[in-house]
Amino acid sequence: MFAGRTAELAVLDRALADAPGGRDRAAAGAAVVISAIGGAGGIGKTWLAVAWAHRRLERFPDGQLFVDLRGFSPTDNPVDPAVAVRGFLDALGVVPDRVPTDLDAQAALYRTLVAGKRMLVVLDNAATSEQVVPLLPGSPSCTVLVTGRRRLASLIDRHGARHLALRVLAQDEARALLMARLGPDRVAAEPVAVEELVELCGAYPLALAITARTAATRPAVPLAEVAAELRELGLEALDHDTDPAASLPAVLSWSLRRLTDEQRTVFALLGIAPGPDTTLPAVVSLTDLPSDRIRRALSVLEEASLLERRSQGRYAMHDLVRAYAAAIAHDLPEQVRETALRRVMDFHLHTAVAADRLLNPHRQLLHPDPPAPGTHPYPLPDAAAATAWLEAEHATLLATQHAAVTLERHHVVWHLAWALDTFHTRRGHWRDTLASWRAALNASVHLPVPATRSRAHRLLGHACSQLGLHEEATGHLEQALALAARHHDSTEQAHTHRVLAIIWERRGDDRQALNHARHALDLQRTLDQPEWETDSLNQVGWYAARLGDFATAREHCHAALTLYRHHHNPDGEAATLDSLGFIAHRTGDHRQAVDHYHQALTLFRTHGHIYQVADTLDSLGHSHAALGHHDQARAVWQEASQLYRDQGRDTDAERAQRQLDDLDSTPTPVKPPQDTDGDKTGG
């Protein structure tokens, strides 16, 4: 039963309707309309072609010709064009003794017989353009529909074929397919199970059809059990021992027959590479092959509909195709798989470390183990490129850390958490930070450097505090402090006190926060660490301001600002300008506050610190409101509210909305908040 594909049916309709000359194309001297439907095995190309042909019978009153060219089939013997032409001649009523023996003569006779007729020729499951060209009618009155797994380049280039790439079904179409196969009552009875089946099948037509057949032949089995079995067995549940055409792995395997051994290996390794998609530089390290050969292999896999090229040079597989590739990878020697995974993990780790260094050059430099031989980290020229790379690769980097946990590559787990920390902080990805540092804390037990464990506790505690997990945060910070003291690591003790200050601020105890900030400052002064001392100067100034000691606050913040500028630290400079804006606002100098906040915003925006941008906009709105600049206050609070929502900070978004509501209802300046999620550590 055919379901869905409304958009694709419309594309085929338009191809026919838009042809020059309309119905009288032959008189207009138009070319034959050729539509080529391409896509992976089991994606529904034949279903679509047959359904469209059936629905447009009236457009082809002189008949339809159909041939399965078996370009991809269990036999691996594509139909010879001569056999296909002979079949067409038989269908057109040519008696055997009038059929020429030569293929060219047969093709000429075929074209003569269909000349001027309004016919549809369906060439299904084509392997190559060479297989198709002899079967093309010469008359523009005919229409040709070709299906195949490969993109038939010369058919597009020389014969003007219109390529239609077929992908998975839309969610509603996938549900409609299951309903058509299982009946509306059974589908309606278990909507949750149906949604899971669609998700587990990835809306892949053949997978859905196999699953529907499994469920239909077991009417007493609930769909929830069918879904559970599919979830547990994965691709194995979509296999069939005796009927290859009813097995998704078998159908996919037919696409590999024309690949070289190298291309098959690349396909297999792509199946085990971490992340939802990948890039050419990553695959170079994964395979340890030259970029020109990898580019060719990726192109071949794309042509074979095993791989999809997306924007910005990214390549992706459907989850089921990836699962099949991963199964193929298990046929490779274990050493080949393991070394490939090590290289691609090290590619992502060492590129991420370089990116972090560009984003935060004043941060303590920690060196992971050297990359595996054959690894080629991606060169990043500047901070903007680093941010763009981290944005694009974020999901893959998280997947890489997860894979490193599985392979017990503990140093990769820990150093990826460290390399992602600046980016996560600037983007407000606190849940990702929490997960990555929890993994890193577990990994740190296996690492020889004691500081890795105390740092993991410290940064995990910071992430917990950002998510309101204050008790857990305090526990991790106390452990970090104890470990640092045990190993006489005064630097780590100072950093931990700075994070404890943030936690106590969020717990509503600014006095305790100031004590920890002062403790950190005292330690850093004894260690002669001027850049980190500057962070604590700003932090002490911030908490002094929150406690109303504005003289102390100004003294410390101005000292911090001078040092940040001396050391060319824009993150710290922005954080201190934000502190000075708060001091100016609280002491009634709202114009000065606006100026400081604008300077801070410029730096935060320039360096991609989106999380802090929202808080500074929030603060700026209060100064505008105090000056009676309600339009400006409204504009910045609206932007802050949207950023809060984008970052999942619902409480902050609600507060910003209340401020907007108050602004609209009363001319009285809105009271400034006493607490935001701003991080006064100077980055």
ZATIPA-715812 format. One record per residue (C-alpha): residue in three letters; x, y, z. Coordinates in steps of 0.02 Angstrom, whole numbers, padded with zeros to 5 digits, always signed. Layout:
// ZATIPA-715812
alaXYZ
...
//
This chain:
// ZATIPA-715812
met+00000+00000+00000
phe+00067+00170-00050
ala+00061+00313+00077
gly+00123+00492+00077
arg+00249+00567-00044
thr+00131+00709-00084
ala+00272+00832-00116
glu+00368+00710-00228
leu+00212+00666-00329
ala+00187+00852-00356
val+00366+00870-00419
leu+00337+00735-00549
asp+00174+00818-00600
arg+00263+00985-00623
ala+00400+00905-00727
leu+00266+00842-00847
ala+00162+01001-00845
asp+00311+01118-00865
ala+00379+01030-01019
pro+00387+01144-01172
gly+00238+01119-01286
gly+00124+01048-01151
arg+00021+00901-01217
asp+00077+00933-01396
arg+00262+00920-01357
ala+00303+00828-01517
ala+00233+00968-01625
ala+00329+01094-01522
gly+00492+01003-01550
ala+00519+00976-01365
ala+00635+00848-01289
val+00582+00688-01201
val+00536+00723-01019
ile+00648+00615-00910
ser+00629+00611-00721
ala+00761+00514-00624
ile+00711+00462-00447
gly+00866+00427-00343
gly+00890+00366-00166
ala+00953+00230-00052
gly+00894+00051-00061
gly+00725+00029+00020
ile+00684+00214+00018
gly+00530+00187-00092
lys+00585+00236-00268
thr+00487+00099-00356
trp+00334+00130-00246
leu+00336+00313-00298
ala+00361+00277-00484
val+00222+00147-00491
ala+00103+00254-00388
trp+00131+00406-00498
ala+00111+00304-00657
his-00053+00232-00593
arg-00121+00403-00546
arg-00079+00477-00716
leu-00149+00342-00830
glu-00253+00469-00926
arg-00097+00564-00977
phe-00031+00411-01070
pro-00175+00343-01174
asp-00057+00242-01285
gly+00005+00138-01140
gln+00150+00114-01019
leu+00307+00010-01031
phe+00394-00052-00873
val+00555-00147-00847
asp+00652-00193-00690
leu+00833-00169-00742
arg+00893-00259-00584
gly+01037-00139-00560
phe+01034-00183-00375
ser+00957-00352-00337
pro+00998-00519-00255
thr+01066-00590-00418
asp+01194-00452-00452
asn+01157-00474-00639
pro+01088-00311-00710
val+00975-00330-00860
asp+01068-00309-01024
pro+00994-00164-01126
ala+00969-00285-01271
val+00858-00396-01162
ala+00758-00245-01104
val+00733-00179-01282
arg+00679-00351-01340
gly+00552-00355-01199
phe+00485-00185-01255
leu+00470-00246-01435
asp+00373-00398-01375
ala+00258-00286-01273
leu+00230-00176-01426
gly+00172-00327-01527
val+00323-00356-01638
val+00324-00537-01697
pro+00488-00629-01661
asp+00541-00649-01842
arg+00533-00460-01868
val+00651-00420-01723
pro+00825-00369-01786
thr+00975-00458-01713
asp+01079-00300-01688
leu+01048-00195-01529
asp+01057-00030-01623
ala+00930-00093-01750
gln+00818-00155-01610
ala+00827+00014-01524
ala+00788+00102-01687
leu+00635-00007-01715
tyr+00578+00025-01537
arg+00592+00213-01561
thr+00499+00204-01725
leu+00355+00110-01645
val+00333+00236-01502
ala+00359+00391-01609
gly+00216+00512-01589
lys+00132+00407-01456
arg+00092+00471-01283
met+00172+00335-01181
leu+00258+00318-01013
val+00418+00217-01004
val+00469+00164-00827
leu+00649+00106-00812
asp+00658+00041-00634
asn+00813+00001-00532
ala+00942+00062-00656
ala+01127+00035-00619
thr+01209+00152-00747
ser+01168+00278-00880
glu+01236+00156-01010
gln+01098+00035-00960
val+00965+00170-00983
val+01014+00266-01142
pro+00969+00128-01268
leu+00795+00121-01190
leu+00755+00305-01211
pro+00618+00339-01340
gly+00664+00466-01471
ser+00492+00545-01475
pro+00457+00696-01364
ser+00277+00635-01349
cys+00341+00502-01228
thr+00387+00524-01045
val+00522+00424-00956
leu+00533+00386-00771
val+00698+00312-00709
thr+00735+00248-00534
gly+00905+00201-00466
arg+01019+00211-00316
arg+01153+00305-00410
arg+01144+00481-00476
leu+01149+00450-00663
ala+01261+00597-00707
ser+01270+00581-00896
leu+01082+00555-00905
ile+01063+00723-00817
asp+01201+00809-00916
arg+01167+00744-01092
his+00981+00706-01089
gly+00915+00838-00971
ala+00847+00717-00842
arg+00771+00799-00690
his+00843+00720-00534
leu+00726+00692-00386
ala+00818+00641-00228
leu+00706+00533-00121
arg+00731+00540+00067
val+00639+00467+00216
leu+00454+00498+00244
ala+00386+00642+00344
gln+00323+00592+00516
asp+00140+00602+00469
glu+00174+00502+00310
ala+00263+00368+00411
arg+00114+00354+00528
ala-00001+00346+00377
leu+00100+00200+00307
leu+00083+00103+00470
met-00103+00142+00474
ala-00125+00081+00295
arg-00036-00082+00337
leu-00105-00114+00513
gly-00274-00031+00506
pro-00333+00128+00594
asp-00402+00039+00748
arg-00239-00046+00795
val-00138+00112+00767
ala-00261+00218+00865
ala-00258+00095+01010
glu-00069+00117+01041
pro-00018+00293+00987
val+00138+00296+01097
ala+00201+00132+01025
val+00166+00194+00848
glu+00270+00351+00879
glu+00412+00244+00945
leu+00404+00129+00793
val+00415+00279+00677
glu+00563+00346+00777
leu+00655+00180+00785
cys+00630+00155+00597
gly+00687+00333+00564
ala+00536+00350+00448
tyr+00631+00238+00326
pro+00500+00160+00210
leu+00569-00017+00198
ala+00602-00023+00385
leu+00423+00034+00416
ala+00357-00095+00293
ile+00457-00236+00376
thr+00399-00181+00548
ala+00219-00171+00488
arg+00233-00346+00415
thr+00303-00410+00580
ala+00159-00331+00675
ala+00026-00382+00549
thr+00077-00565+00554
arg+00068-00561+00745
pro-00102-00484+00775
ala-00107-00540+00957
val+00059-00455+00999
pro+00042-00274+01060
leu+00134-00143+00958
ala+00228-00095+01116
glu+00309-00268+01114
val+00353-00248+00930
ala+00434-00081+00972
ala+00529-00157+01120
glu+00598-00296+01009
leu+00651-00170+00877
arg+00732-00062+01010
glu+00828-00210+01079
leu+00880-00295+00916
gly+00902-00143+00805
leu+00951-00187+00627
glu+00938-00373+00666
ala+00749-00354+00684
leu+00742-00288+00506
asp+00834-00438+00432
his+00760-00593+00349
asp+00851-00758+00331
thr+00769-00824+00173
asp+00699-00675+00077
pro+00832-00545+00036
ala+00705-00421-00033
ala+00621-00421+00139
ser+00784-00385+00230
leu+00847-00207+00251
pro+01030-00262+00278
ala+01022-00367+00120
val+00944-00227+00018
leu+01077-00106+00078
ser+01215-00231+00042
trp+01175-00227-00143
ser+01236-00047-00148
leu+01411-00101-00097
arg+01445-00218-00242
arg+01516-00086-00357
leu+01626-00006-00224
thr+01812-00036-00212
asp+01885-00115-00056
glu+01946+00056-00001
gln+01776+00135-00025
arg+01692-00007+00072
thr+01816+00021+00214
val+01780+00207+00217
phe+01593+00169+00222
ala+01617+00047+00366
leu+01725+00166+00468
leu+01599+00305+00445
gly+01476+00192+00533
ile+01579+00189+00694
ala+01640+00369+00691
pro+01563+00466+00837
gly+01437+00603+00803
pro+01283+00631+00696
asp+01384+00687+00545
thr+01562+00721+00492
thr+01677+00822+00379
leu+01815+00787+00255
pro+01958+00834+00376
ala+01886+00718+00509
val+01872+00573+00386
val+02052+00601+00331
ser+02107+00567+00510
leu+01980+00427+00532
thr+02048+00330+00383
asp+02228+00395+00374
leu+02207+00417+00186
pro+02253+00568+00079
ser+02119+00699+00061
asp+02101+00676-00128
arg+02062+00490-00107
ile+01942+00526+00035
arg+01855+00660-00067
arg+01832+00533-00207
ala+01769+00398-00088
leu+01643+00517-00009
ser+01584+00569-00182
val+01559+00387-00232
leu+01462+00350-00073
glu+01355+00502-00104
glu+01324+00448-00284
ala+01272+00277-00217
ser+01146+00358-00098
leu+01237+00288+00053
leu+01291+00459+00113
glu+01211+00631+00107
arg+01308+00790+00077
arg+01240+00933+00180
ser+01282+01116+00195
gln+01452+01177+00255
gly+01540+01022+00192
arg+01457+00900+00312
tyr+01414+00719+00274
ala+01279+00618+00360
met+01201+00446+00354
his+01026+00391+00400
asp+01034+00302+00568
leu+00989+00134+00492
val+01120+00152+00354
arg+01245+00200+00489
ala+01196+00045+00589
tyr+01226-00061+00434
ala+01395+00022+00406
ala+01441-00012+00588
ala+01394-00195+00563
ile+01508-00200+00411
ala+01647-00121+00516
his+01645-00273+00631
asp+01710-00374+00484
leu+01867-00267+00486
pro+02015-00319+00595
glu+01995-00253+00773
gln+02159-00157+00760
val+02096-00065+00606
arg+01937-00012+00696
glu+02025+00038+00856
thr+02163+00139+00775
ala+02036+00228+00664
leu+01933+00276+00816
arg+02088+00336+00907
arg+02137+00447+00762
val+01966+00527+00741
met+01949+00553+00929
asp+02119+00635+00934
phe+02072+00742+00784
his+01924+00812+00879
leu+02015+00826+01045
his+02168+00917+00981
thr+02068+01032+00869
ala+01956+01072+01018
val+02107+01108+01127
ala+02174+01229+00995
ala+02002+01310+00982
asp+01992+01334+01170
arg+02165+01413+01169
leu+02108+01539+01040
leu+01949+01579+01137
asn+02035+01595+01305
pro+02223+01621+01286
his+02242+01674+01468
arg+02176+01509+01533
gln+02294+01381+01609
leu+02369+01280+01467
leu+02351+01093+01492
his+02424+00968+01369
pro+02333+00807+01323
asp+02430+00655+01264
pro+02506+00673+01088
pro+02387+00627+00947
ala+02395+00455+00869
pro+02501+00439+00711
gly+02400+00487+00558
thr+02297+00617+00651
his+02287+00787+00568
pro+02201+00916+00680
tyr+02105+01050+00588
pro+02200+01216+00578
leu+02103+01362+00655
pro+02168+01536+00613
asp+02078+01641+00743
ala+01948+01648+00881
ala+01804+01674+00760
ala+01852+01516+00665
ala+01870+01424+00830
thr+01696+01474+00886
ala+01621+01425+00718
trp+01708+01255+00723
leu+01650+01221+00901
glu+01471+01269+00855
ala+01472+01154+00704
glu+01556+01008+00793
his+01472+01023+00964
ala+01363+00868+00949
thr+01508+00769+00877
leu+01624+00825+01018
leu+01498+00767+01149
ala+01480+00602+01056
thr+01670+00587+01050
gln+01681+00604+01238
his+01547+00472+01259
ala+01641+00355+01142
ala+01801+00388+01239
val+01712+00335+01398
thr+01662+00172+01315
leu+01840+00140+01255
glu+01912+00193+01424
arg+02019+00329+01346
his+02017+00424+01508
his+02132+00567+01459
val+02023+00603+01306
val+01868+00608+01417
trp+01949+00730+01539
his+02034+00845+01414
leu+01877+00859+01305
ala+01782+00921+01458
trp+01920+01048+01489
ala+01929+01101+01306
leu+01741+01128+01295
asp+01723+01222+01459
thr+01752+01399+01393
phe+01634+01371+01246
his+01501+01294+01357
thr+01513+01440+01479
arg+01498+01571+01344
arg+01350+01484+01265
gly+01267+01438+01429
his+01268+01252+01391
trp+01263+01206+01574
arg+01179+01037+01556
asp+01312+00985+01432
thr+01444+01053+01550
leu+01370+00952+01692
ala+01372+00791+01591
ser+01547+00817+01523
trp+01622+00854+01693
arg+01534+00708+01775
ala+01616+00597+01644
ala+01782+00685+01672
leu+01771+00661+01860
asn+01749+00474+01835
ala+01895+00473+01714
ser+02008+00572+01832
val+02019+00422+01950
his+02122+00336+01814
leu+02237+00483+01778
pro+02408+00506+01861
val+02401+00695+01894
pro+02310+00730+02059
ala+02254+00903+02003
thr+02141+00827+01870
arg+02024+00761+02006
ser+02016+00922+02106
arg+01987+01023+01946
ala+01848+00903+01894
his+01763+00925+02063
arg+01783+01114+02051
leu+01712+01132+01876
leu+01576+01005+01907
gly+01528+01104+02062
his+01521+01262+01958
ala+01405+01179+01832
cys+01294+01115+01973
ser+01279+01290+02045
gln+01227+01360+01876
leu+01085+01234+01872
gly+01028+01269+02050
leu+01101+01109+02122
his+01178+01204+02266
glu+01200+01062+02391
glu+01286+00953+02262
ala+01390+01102+02205
thr+01449+01138+02382
gly+01494+00954+02407
his+01602+00950+02250
leu+01688+01113+02296
glu+01729+01051+02470
gln+01805+00894+02396
ala+01903+00999+02271
leu+01970+01107+02413
ala+02017+00956+02518
leu+02109+00873+02374
ala+02202+01033+02331
ala+02254+01056+02513
arg+02309+00873+02526
his+02424+00896+02376
his+02481+01071+02429
asp+02410+01145+02270
ser+02384+01327+02317
thr+02336+01376+02139
glu+02193+01252+02136
gln+02140+01307+02310
ala+02128+01487+02248
his+02023+01438+02097
thr+01910+01335+02208
his+01881+01480+02327
arg+01829+01588+02179
val+01698+01460+02127
leu+01640+01443+02308
ala+01610+01630+02306
ile+01492+01608+02157
ile+01401+01467+02243
trp+01374+01565+02404
glu+01312+01712+02302
arg+01182+01601+02222
arg+01135+01535+02393
gly+01101+01714+02446
asp+01250+01739+02563
asp+01354+01882+02490
arg+01458+01897+02649
gln+01516+01716+02635
ala+01546+01744+02449
leu+01657+01895+02487
asn+01757+01795+02613
his+01796+01661+02482
ala+01840+01794+02352
arg+01961+01877+02474
his+02037+01709+02517
ala+02068+01675+02332
leu+02146+01848+02310
asp+02263+01823+02457
leu+02321+01654+02391
gln+02351+01720+02216
arg+02452+01867+02279
thr+02570+01748+02369
leu+02588+01644+02212
asp+02633+01791+02099
gln+02493+01753+01976
pro+02446+01927+01913
glu+02318+01871+01782
trp+02222+01759+01901
glu+02243+01888+02039
thr+02150+02007+01924
asp+02001+01891+01918
ser+01992+01893+02107
leu+02009+02083+02113
asn+01854+02099+02007
gln+01764+01967+02109
val+01803+02054+02274
gly+01743+02218+02198
trp+01580+02138+02141
tyr+01536+02065+02311
ala+01588+02224+02401
ala+01467+02319+02288
arg+01328+02196+02323
leu+01358+02226+02509
gly+01354+02415+02486
asp+01541+02447+02510
phe+01559+02549+02352
ala+01728+02627+02392
thr+01808+02455+02409
ala+01713+02398+02256
arg+01776+02540+02146
glu+01954+02520+02207
his+01962+02335+02166
cys+01866+02345+02003
his+01968+02490+01933
ala+02128+02396+01979
ala+02061+02242+01891
leu+02011+02341+01737
thr+02186+02416+01721
leu+02268+02245+01735
tyr+02146+02161+01615
arg+02183+02292+01484
his+02369+02275+01515
his+02360+02087+01488
his+02240+02105+01339
asn+02105+01999+01421
pro+01938+02054+01343
asp+01834+01927+01442
gly+01897+01996+01606
glu+01883+02174+01546
ala+01701+02147+01499
ala+01661+02065+01666
thr+01740+02211+01760
leu+01649+02341+01655
asp+01489+02251+01700
ser+01537+02263+01884
leu+01574+02449+01866
gly+01407+02472+01780
phe+01322+02391+01931
ile+01419+02504+02051
ala+01373+02660+01952
his+01190+02610+01945
arg+01181+02572+02132
thr+01260+02741+02173
gly+01140+02837+02061
asp+01257+02875+01915
his+01144+02794+01786
arg+01225+02876+01634
gln+01394+02809+01686
ala+01312+02639+01713
val+01240+02641+01537
asp+01412+02683+01467
his+01497+02540+01563
tyr+01362+02415+01515
his+01374+02462+01330
gln+01563+02438+01334
ala+01541+02270+01418
leu+01409+02216+01291
thr+01522+02260+01146
leu+01660+02148+01215
phe+01542+02006+01263
arg+01461+02006+01091
thr+01628+02018+01000
his+01693+01865+01090
gly+01534+01762+01082
his+01494+01766+01268
ile+01307+01751+01234
tyr+01264+01691+01409
gln+01336+01848+01490
val+01260+01960+01354
ala+01087+01917+01421
asp+01131+01965+01600
thr+01214+02128+01550
leu+01064+02175+01442
asp+00954+02142+01593
ser+01060+02258+01700
leu+01067+02390+01564
gly+00878+02394+01557
his+00871+02449+01740
ser+00986+02595+01708
his+00884+02649+01556
ala+00725+02635+01659
ala+00802+02739+01800
leu+00840+02875+01672
gly+00662+02868+01607
his+00720+02796+01440
his+00578+02672+01431
asp+00596+02634+01246
gln+00778+02587+01268
ala+00737+02486+01425
arg+00600+02394+01332
ala+00714+02353+01186
val+00855+02280+01292
trp+00737+02183+01407
gln+00649+02109+01256
glu+00817+02052+01187
ala+00869+01985+01358
ser+00704+01893+01376
gln+00727+01809+01207
leu+00907+01759+01247
tyr+00852+01688+01414
arg+00720+01583+01326
asp+00845+01526+01196
gln+00963+01472+01336
gly+00827+01381+01431
arg+00836+01503+01576
asp+00650+01507+01609
thr+00657+01592+01780
asp+00763+01734+01709
ala+00648+01749+01558
glu+00497+01763+01671
arg+00582+01898+01775
ala+00625+01996+01618
gln+00445+01983+01560
arg+00382+02047+01728
gln+00499+02195+01710
leu+00427+02230+01538
asp+00251+02218+01608
asp+00295+02337+01750
leu+00373+02457+01626
asp+00212+02462+01526
ser+00102+02487+01679
thr+00197+02614+01784
pro+00322+02756+01757
thr+00411+02710+01919
pro+00586+02641+01889
val+00596+02453+01908
lys+00700+02398+02056
pro+00863+02317+01998
pro+00888+02133+02034
gln+01003+02080+02175
asp+01054+01919+02092
thr+01079+01859+01914
asp+01171+01712+01842
gly+01319+01821+01794
asp+01489+01745+01829
lys+01606+01874+01905
thr+01763+01772+01881
gly+01832+01870+01735
gly+01814+01720+01619
//
